């Protein structure tokens, strides 16, 4: 790959003429991409019939998106720093549209999996959008805008579930993917017309060997985590993938430390502020996804169980939808707390709110309004936390590494959600009750998952306590020279 020309950071600091439009367009793009998380949930039980495949094979339509997103996010972030963040944002949206079209035209497993993988390659839109905001927006608008962009990850997922359920109930399932393709086209056109390209570039040559090593290690790790329950946690395949992941990622780390322009700057990643933000992100990813696994099942289980509410998928989606609105409404408040007290305080506040939400869920789970309340409380906490994470990351890395650092942080959240899915799946499969000869997750099983969600949020709070203390201020633009030292304010 040819060398990318470096451009000075100062060139990218002029504010666009319509910053509000830039923020709105980038948030729309983030919501569009995050819809891919919940797009296929309403049709998962029917996918084997639709694709003429076994249930285990049809599950690759979900797994492929996860694996592709894990690999693409840090790669697209580094390419954005090198060749232009807006350019890579557009490439990501084009991949989303292409993947959606392939899925919409598919009736077989292989093209569906390929299309879902292409959709996963668009996962870097949110960190790229946050990085564009840092380059282009005036400082007074940056904290609130990045909080809103970060919250779009949860907003799209929450609002997408009822919308996808409605489409799946009333139309041919292919309409789901034509809808996502249409949204991708709209987002790409708006980005092309309203979002400027930053001149902040790192230059240099892309670390292809590092990208391949990271891809092999991450795919092995996430494949073992996501498919371990199906293959058996003690099976040779699962253990072999875990071993491969450890060996490859350790070797990859040594290689990256010796590379002049690595895909991931591990020295920057090891800085206290970045390290503990990323560790807290894993815990938050776990905590947020635990709720997404528990509440829909509680709503849909038969009332004969004594704890299920017997609602449809559409009703379950409507119960979850307010969570997304709360996350969006919480973003400005998160920014205000960050400006007044620093992003460390914001992150710790969000963690406590999420833990409290899970505590409520353990005792309040018998009525629909109970679950609406719980999802809104947890959504508020996630909105606080997700708004603080970009501020913490961008306060510790130079402008030229913003996209790569934000992309790595997004990857950490994804690892947390993958682990949550595996752990919750094991618990709910082991702790069951019988109804009509069928094994269903027990009430105590759900409570154990909720307790783990509270525990993960508490862990995030403790990890955030190790972050450096911040003076009340907005996101600081760290220069390359400043980034070489431990940031303290």
Secondary structure, DSSP 8 states (H G I E B T S, - for coil): ---B--B-GGGG-S--TTHHHHHHHHHHHHHHHHGGGTTTGGGGGGHHHHHT--HHHHTHHHHHHHHHHHHHHHHHHHHHHHH-HHHHHHHHHHHHHHHHHHHHT--SHHHHHHHHHHHHTTTTHHHHHHHHHHHHS-HHHHHHHHHHHHHHHHHHHHHHHHHHHHHHHHS-THHHHHHHHHHHHHHHHHHHHH------B--B---HHHHHHHHHHHHHHHHHHHHHHHH-TTSHHHHHHHHHHHHHHHHHHHHHHT-TT-SS-HHHHTSHHHHHHHHHHHHHHHHHHHHHHHHHHHHHS-GGGSS-----HHHHHHHHHHHHHHHHHHHHHHHHHHHHH-HHHHHHHHHHHHHHHHHHHHH--SSHHHHHHHHHHHHHHHHHHHHHHHHHHHTTS-GGGHHHHHHHHHHHHHHHHHHHHHHHHHHHHHSEEEETTEEEE-HHHHHHHHHHHHHHHHHHHHHHTTS----S-------TTGGGS----
